[in-house]
Amino acid sequence: MSLAEAAAQASRAASALADARQGRAASGVERAVLVAVEFTGQRRRLTSAARLARSAAAVSIENEISADDGEAQPSVGAADDLDFDASLAEFQELARSAGAQVAATLVQRRARPDAATLVGQGKLEEIAGVAASIGADVVLFDHDLTPSQLRNLEAKLPCRVIDRTQLILDIFARHARTREGQLQVELAQLEYQLPRLAGRGKAMSQLGGGIGTRGPGETQIETDRRKINLRIDHVKRQLESVRRIRRQQRQRREAVPVPVVALVGYTNAGKSTLFNALTEAGVLESARMFATLDPKLKQLQLPSRRRILLSDTVGFIRNLPHTLVTSFRATLEEVERAEVLLHVRDASSAMIEEQKAQVEKVLGELEVEGKPVIEVMNKIDLLPPEERMRLAHGAGTRAEGAPVAVAVSGLTKMGLNELLAAIDAALVADPLVEARLRVPQSEGAALAALEAGALLRERSFEGNLVALTARGPASLLDRYRRFAVRD
């Protein structure tokens, strides 16, 4: 083959790759190369809660195994491998949630990150080769990249480079439906882009020098930075307007004391499925991460006839960018104002303790860790029968001071009655009280209100009076104290 023929063949191949990319872009699906990096010199430390849980599990197993049994105990290295494998699977699910087609996954283990490109030079060449050979549209890094690392990687790779934070922001942008959600995503994106303007081309650099770069006025980078700062200020003002309306709505709700109970938990723990099972609200249920972005509120009646507002919120994830926690503070105000938190956990996950620790970390940032918490062990329908029974029996025996735990399945609606009873018991702002009343039959409105909002028993008729015992919220029974029987 002559040089001319080889050049023509290479040109045709490049053209075919470009056409394929345009076709995928038009369909909304992009071919992605995933890059996961584990730094062995500073292995990802498991949180103290996860380590304590694993240690306790190891001690329990050791106590159950007799001395003559030769079964090997799980090693720390095996636990670390499990942590990395679960993190990699989670990253792959993040990529699919963003609409990417995972074409290749590359892993590098090195002692410490490379200051210039995060990965080593050899691995960078391998990534470039794989991306070029499969016609990748984007390379996704399961790590946050510094502005200089992002710039260096884009210079050496044949396609776009996206880090973990930018990927999560993209998923949030896809799922934002309300005006408030869209503003919050835009604010987080702008704050992410601001420090990454430096070095985006020589024309934007103050250090460029030479013909065409001298003269009065601001450089391109200063112009772009000023525009972004102006846009950030504008978005913040619009968000404050949304928050003011939300505060007014909340004040109207608080005029009638209805407690708020908020669902919190790791992303894809089944919060929306459980929300639908409890309220029949019909909100979107999806296995994709961050399918719920905008908060949902729905009224729910408890077994005691008390009414609550149940709130479905955005899921959390490990290494959740701080800008997202800050930007979505308005959305998470329902969590801050909730009387009880339902921490929904995926009982079938191998990383259940690590996920719990990540949720508690975000709750700590929101300064709500002191609220009453009910641990909802969800997805028990995915567990083997014996494990399901053990979890159901263990849920009722908790150590003193530990959160109440309830085993449920939002999909099959198992354990929902026990969960509602646990919520009833956890509410303290409007406690349940019992009163003996004699209500005239002419007070039809009072009788109807008691029937709707309290549990009535021992009902009898004494002339034109209805004698009954009512058990219900104090706020309701206090309105009818005039009918109370005096001892």
C-alpha positions in Angstrom: 0.0 0.0 0.0 1.4 3.4 -1.0 1.6 6.3 1.4 -1.2 8.1 -0.5 -3.5 5.1 -0.1 -2.6 4.8 3.6 -3.3 8.5 4.1 -6.7 8.2 2.2 -7.6 5.1 4.3 -6.8 7.0 7.5 -8.8 9.9 6.3 -11.8 7.7 5.6 -11.5 6.1 9.0 -11.4 9.5 10.7 -14.4 10.7 8.7 -16.3 7.5 9.7 -15.5 8.1 13.4 -16.6 11.7 13.1 -19.9 10.7 11.4 -20.5 8.1 14.1 -19.9 10.7 16.8 -22.4 13.1 15.2 -25.0 10.3 15.0 -24.5 9.4 18.7 -24.7 13.1 19.7 -27.9 13.5 17.7 -29.4 10.5 19.6 -28.2 11.8 23.0 -25.9 8.7 23.6 -22.2 9.2 23.9 -19.5 6.5 23.9 -17.4 6.9 27.1 -14.1 5.6 28.4 -14.2 5.3 32.2 -11.0 5.8 34.2 -10.9 4.8 37.8 -7.7 5.5 39.9 -6.9 4.1 43.3 -4.0 5.6 45.2 -2.4 2.7 47.2 -0.1 5.0 49.1 -3.1 6.7 50.7 -5.8 4.0 50.3 -9.2 5.3 50.4 -9.9 5.3 54.1 -13.1 3.7 55.2 -15.1 5.9 57.5 -14.8 5.1 61.2 -18.4 3.9 61.3 -17.8 1.5 58.4 -14.6 0.2 60.0 -16.3 -0.3 63.4 -19.1 -2.2 61.7 -16.7 -4.4 59.8 -14.7 -5.1 63.0 -17.9 -5.9 64.9 -19.0 -8.3 62.1 -15.5 -10.0 62.1 -15.7 -10.4 65.9 -19.2 -11.8 65.6 -18.1 -14.3 63.0 -15.1 -15.3 65.0 -17.2 -15.9 68.1 -19.6 -18.1 66.1 -16.8 -20.2 64.6 -15.4 -22.9 66.9 -11.7 -23.2 67.5 -11.3 -26.3 65.4 -12.9 -24.7 62.3 -10.3 -23.6 59.9 -12.3 -20.9 58.0 -10.2 -17.9 57.1 -11.3 -14.5 58.4 -11.9 -11.6 55.9 -8.7 -9.5 55.6 -8.5 -5.7 55.5 -7.2 -6.0 51.9 -10.3 -7.9 50.8 -12.5 -5.2 52.4 -10.5 -2.5 50.6 -11.0 -4.4 47.3 -14.7 -4.6 48.0 -14.8 -0.9 48.6 -13.0 -0.1 45.3 -15.1 -2.6 43.3 -18.3 -1.1 44.7 -17.1 2.4 44.0 -16.2 1.4 40.4 -19.7 -0.1 39.9 -21.3 3.0 41.3 -19.2 5.2 38.9 -20.3 3.0 36.0 -24.0 3.5 37.0 -23.3 7.3 37.3 -22.1 7.3 33.7 -25.1 5.4 32.4 -27.4 7.7 34.4 -25.8 10.6 32.4 -26.7 8.9 29.1 -23.3 7.5 28.3 -22.6 4.2 26.7 -19.7 2.6 28.6 -17.4 1.3 25.9 -14.3 0.7 28.0 -13.2 0.9 31.7 -9.6 1.4 32.6 -8.1 1.1 36.1 -4.8 2.4 37.5 -3.4 1.8 40.9 -0.5 4.0 41.8 1.1 5.3 45.0 0.1 8.9 44.6 -1.6 11.2 42.0 0.5 12.7 39.2 0.4 16.5 39.7 0.1 17.2 36.0 -2.3 14.5 34.7 -3.5 12.5 37.7 -2.5 9.2 36.0 0.9 8.1 34.9 2.4 8.8 31.5 2.0 5.2 30.3 -1.6 5.0 31.4 -2.3 8.3 29.7 -1.0 6.9 26.4 -3.1 3.8 26.9 -6.2 5.9 27.5 -5.5 8.0 24.4 -5.1 4.8 22.3 -8.3 3.2 23.6 -10.3 6.4 23.1 -9.0 6.8 19.6 -9.6 3.1 18.6 -13.2 3.0 19.8 -14.1 6.5 18.7 -14.9 7.7 22.2 -16.8 10.9 22.6 -15.7 11.5 26.2 -13.3 10.2 28.9 -14.8 10.2 32.4 -12.5 10.3 35.4 -13.8 9.0 38.8 -11.9 11.7 40.5 -12.0 15.4 40.8 -9.4 17.1 38.4 -7.6 20.3 39.1 -7.9 23.0 36.4 -4.3 22.3 35.3 -4.9 18.5 35.2 -8.0 19.0 33.1 -6.2 21.3 30.7 -3.3 18.9 30.3 -5.5 15.8 29.8 -7.6 17.6 27.1 -4.4 18.5 25.3 -3.3 14.9 25.1 -6.6 13.0 24.6 -8.6 12.9 21.4 -12.0 13.8 23.0 -13.6 15.7 25.9 -12.6 15.1 29.5 -15.1 15.1 32.3 -14.3 14.6 36.0 -16.6 13.2 38.7 -18.1 16.5 39.9 -18.9 17.7 36.4 -20.6 14.3 35.7 -22.8 14.6 38.7 -23.7 18.1 37.7 -24.7 16.9 34.3 -27.0 14.3 35.8 -28.6 16.9 38.0 -29.1 19.1 34.9 -30.9 16.3 33.1 -33.3 15.7 35.9 -34.1 19.2 37.0 -37.7 19.9 36.2 -38.8 22.9 38.3 -37.5 26.4 37.9 -35.9 26.2 41.4 -34.0 23.0 40.5 -32.8 24.4 37.2 -31.5 27.5 39.0 -29.7 25.4 41.6 -28.0 23.3 39.0 -26.9 26.4 37.0 -25.5 28.0 40.2 -23.4 24.8 41.0 -22.2 24.6 37.4 -21.1 28.3 37.3 -19.3 27.9 40.6 -17.5 24.8 39.2 -16.5 26.6 36.0 -15.2 29.8 37.6 -11.8 28.5 38.8 -11.3 26.4 35.6 -11.2 29.4 33.2 -7.4 29.9 33.6 -5.4 28.6 30.7 -8.3 27.8 28.4 -6.3 28.9 25.3 -3.5 31.4 25.0 -5.8 34.3 24.2 -7.3 34.0 27.7 -4.0 34.0 29.6 -2.4 37.1 31.1 1.0 35.4 30.7 0.7 34.9 26.9 2.5 38.1 25.7 3.5 38.8 22.1 1.7 40.4 19.2 -2.0 40.8 19.7 -2.1 40.3 23.4 -0.9 43.7 24.6 -2.9 46.9 25.1 -5.3 48.5 27.6 -8.5 46.8 28.8 -9.1 43.4 30.4 -8.0 40.1 28.9 -10.5 37.5 27.7 -10.2 35.5 30.9 -11.1 38.6 33.0 -14.1 39.2 30.7 -15.3 35.7 31.1 -14.8 35.7 34.8 -16.7 38.9 35.2 -19.6 37.6 33.1 -19.7 34.4 35.2 -19.7 36.4 38.5 -22.5 38.6 37.2 -24.5 35.5 36.2 -23.9 33.9 39.6 -25.2 37.1 41.4 -28.3 37.0 39.1 -29.0 33.3 39.8 -28.6 33.9 43.5 -31.1 36.7 43.5 -33.6 34.5 41.6 -33.0 31.7 44.0 -33.6 34.0 47.0 -36.9 35.0 45.4 -37.8 31.3 45.1 -36.8 30.8 48.8 -39.0 33.7 49.9 -42.0 32.2 48.2 -41.2 28.8 49.8 -40.9 30.5 53.2 -44.3 32.1 52.7 -45.8 28.7 51.7 -44.2 27.1 54.8 -45.6 29.8 57.1 -49.1 29.1 55.8 -48.5 25.4 56.4 -47.2 26.0 59.9 -50.4 28.0 60.8 -52.0 24.5 60.9 -49.6 22.2 62.8 -48.8 19.4 60.4 -45.4 17.8 61.2 -43.0 17.1 58.3 -41.3 13.8 58.0 -38.4 13.7 55.4 -37.0 10.7 53.5 -33.3 10.9 53.3 -30.8 8.3 52.1 -28.2 7.2 49.5 -29.1 7.7 45.9 -31.0 4.7 44.5 -31.9 3.4 47.9 -35.5 3.2 46.9 -36.8 6.5 48.5 -39.2 7.4 45.6 -40.6 3.8 45.5 -41.2 3.9 49.2 -42.8 7.4 48.9 -45.2 6.1 46.3 -46.0 3.0 48.4 -46.9 5.2 51.4 -48.7 8.0 49.6 -49.7 6.7 46.1 -48.3 9.9 44.7 -47.1 8.4 41.5 -43.7 10.2 41.4 -41.0 8.9 39.1 -39.4 5.6 40.2 -36.1 4.9 38.4 -33.0 2.7 38.9 -31.0 5.6 37.6 -29.1 7.7 40.1 -30.6 11.1 41.1 -33.9 10.4 39.4 -35.5 12.6 42.1 -34.1 16.1 42.2 -37.0 18.4 43.0 -38.6 17.8 46.4 -42.0 16.3 46.7 -44.5 16.8 49.6 -47.6 14.7 50.1 -50.0 14.4 53.0 -50.2 11.1 54.8 -52.5 9.8 57.5 -51.0 7.7 60.3 -52.7 4.8 62.2 -53.5 7.3 65.0 -55.4 9.4 62.4 -52.7 12.1 62.7 -51.7 13.7 59.4 -48.2 14.4 58.4 -46.4 15.8 55.3 -44.0 13.3 53.9 -41.1 14.8 51.9 -39.1 13.0 49.2 -35.7 14.5 48.7 -32.6 14.2 46.5 -30.3 11.2 47.2 -26.8 11.6 48.6 -23.6 9.9 47.3 -20.0 9.5 48.4 -17.8 12.5 47.8 -20.9 14.7 47.1 -19.5 18.0 45.8 -19.7 20.7 48.5 -21.0 23.1 45.9 -24.1 20.9 45.4 -24.8 20.8 49.1 -24.6 24.6 49.2 -26.6 25.2 46.0 -29.3 22.7 47.0 -29.7 24.1 50.5 -33.1 25.5 49.5 -34.3 22.0 48.4 -32.9 20.5 51.6 -34.7 23.0 53.8 -37.5 20.4 54.2 -34.9 18.1 55.8 -33.7 20.9 58.1 -37.3 21.6 59.2 -38.5 18.0 59.5 -39.5 16.6 62.9 -38.4 13.1 62.0 -36.0 11.7 59.4 -36.5 8.4 57.7 -33.1 7.2 56.7 -33.8 4.8 53.8 -31.1 2.2 53.4 -30.6 -0.4 50.7 -30.5 -3.6 52.8 -29.3 -5.6 49.7 -26.2 -3.4 49.1 -22.7 -4.8 49.9 -21.7 -1.2 50.9 -24.6 -0.6 53.3 -22.4 0.7 56.2 -20.3 3.0 53.9 -23.5 4.4 52.4 -24.9 5.1 55.8 -21.7 7.0 56.8 -21.8 9.1 53.7 -25.5 10.1 54.4 -24.6 10.9 58.0 -21.7 13.1 56.7 -24.1 15.2 54.6 -26.6 15.4 57.4 -23.8 16.7 59.5 -23.1 19.4 57.0 -26.8 20.4 57.1 -26.6 20.4 61.0 -29.5 18.1 61.4 -27.8 15.1 62.9 -29.6 15.6 66.2 -33.1 14.9 64.9 -35.0 11.7 65.6 -34.1 9.1 62.9 -35.9 5.9 61.9 -33.6 3.6 59.9 -35.7 2.1 57.1 -34.0 -1.1 55.8 -35.5 -1.1 52.3 -35.4 -3.7 49.5 -35.7 -6.7 51.8 -37.5 -8.5 49.0 -34.0 -8.9 47.4 -32.6 -10.7 50.4 -32.6 -14.5 50.9 -35.5 -15.6 53.2 -33.3 -16.4 56.2 -31.5 -13.0 55.9 -34.9 -11.3 55.6 -36.2 -13.0 58.8 -33.0 -12.2 60.7 -33.3 -8.5 59.7 -37.0 -8.4 60.5 -36.4 -9.9 64.0 -33.3 -7.7 64.6 -35.1 -4.5 63.7 -37.1 -4.5 66.9 -34.1 -5.1 69.2 -31.9 -2.0 69.2 -29.3 -0.8 71.6 -30.3 2.0 73.9 -29.9 5.4 72.1 -29.6 3.7 68.7 -32.1 4.7 66.0 -35.3 2.7 65.6 -35.1 0.3 62.6 -37.8 -1.1 60.5 -37.4 -3.6 57.7 -39.6 -2.9 54.6 -39.9 -3.3 50.9 -41.2 -0.3 49.0 -41.8 -2.5 45.9 -43.9 -5.2 47.5 -45.2 -3.0 50.4 -43.9 -5.4 53.1 -43.5 -3.8 56.6 -45.3 -0.6 55.8 -47.7 -0.9 58.8 -44.8 -1.3 61.1 -43.1 1.8 59.5 -46.2 3.9 60.0 -46.5 2.8 63.6 -42.8 3.8 64.2 -43.4 7.2 62.7 -46.4 7.6 65.0 -44.3 6.8 68.0 -41.5 9.1 67.0 -43.6 12.3 66.7 -43.3 14.4 69.8 -44.3 17.9 68.7 -48.1 17.1 68.7 -48.2 14.1 71.1 -51.1 11.6 71.3 -53.4 12.0 74.2 -56.6 10.4 75.4 -59.7 12.1 76.6 -63.2 11.1 77.7 -65.8 13.4 76.1 -69.5 13.9 76.1 -70.5 15.7 72.9 -74.1 16.9 72.1 -75.5 15.2 69.0 -76.2 18.7 67.7 -72.4 19.3 67.4 -72.1 17.5 64.1 -69.0 19.4 63.0 -67.2 18.4 66.2 -68.2 14.8 66.0 -67.1 14.7 62.3 -63.7 16.3 63.2 -63.1 13.8 66.0 -64.1 10.9 63.7 -61.6 12.1 61.0 -58.7 13.0 63.2 -58.8 10.6 66.2 -59.4 7.0 67.1 -62.8 6.7 68.9 -63.8 3.8 71.2 -66.3 3.0 73.9 -69.0 5.1 72.2 -72.4 5.2 73.8 -75.5 7.5 73.8 -76.8 9.2 76.9 -79.9 11.1 75.9 -78.9 13.7 73.4 -75.2 13.3 74.3 -72.6 11.0 72.7 -70.1 9.6 75.3 -66.9 8.5 73.8 -63.2 8.0 74.5 -61.0 9.6 71.9 -57.2 9.1 71.3 -55.6 11.6 69.0 -53.2 14.5 68.7 -53.3 17.0 71.5 -53.9 19.9 69.1 -57.2 18.3 68.0 -58.5 17.3 71.4 -57.6 20.6 72.9 -60.2 22.3 70.6 -62.9 20.2 72.3 -61.9 20.5 75.9 -65.3 22.0 76.7 -66.8 18.6 76.2 -64.3 16.8 78.5 -65.7 14.7 81.3 -64.6 16.0 84.7 -63.5 13.4 87.2 
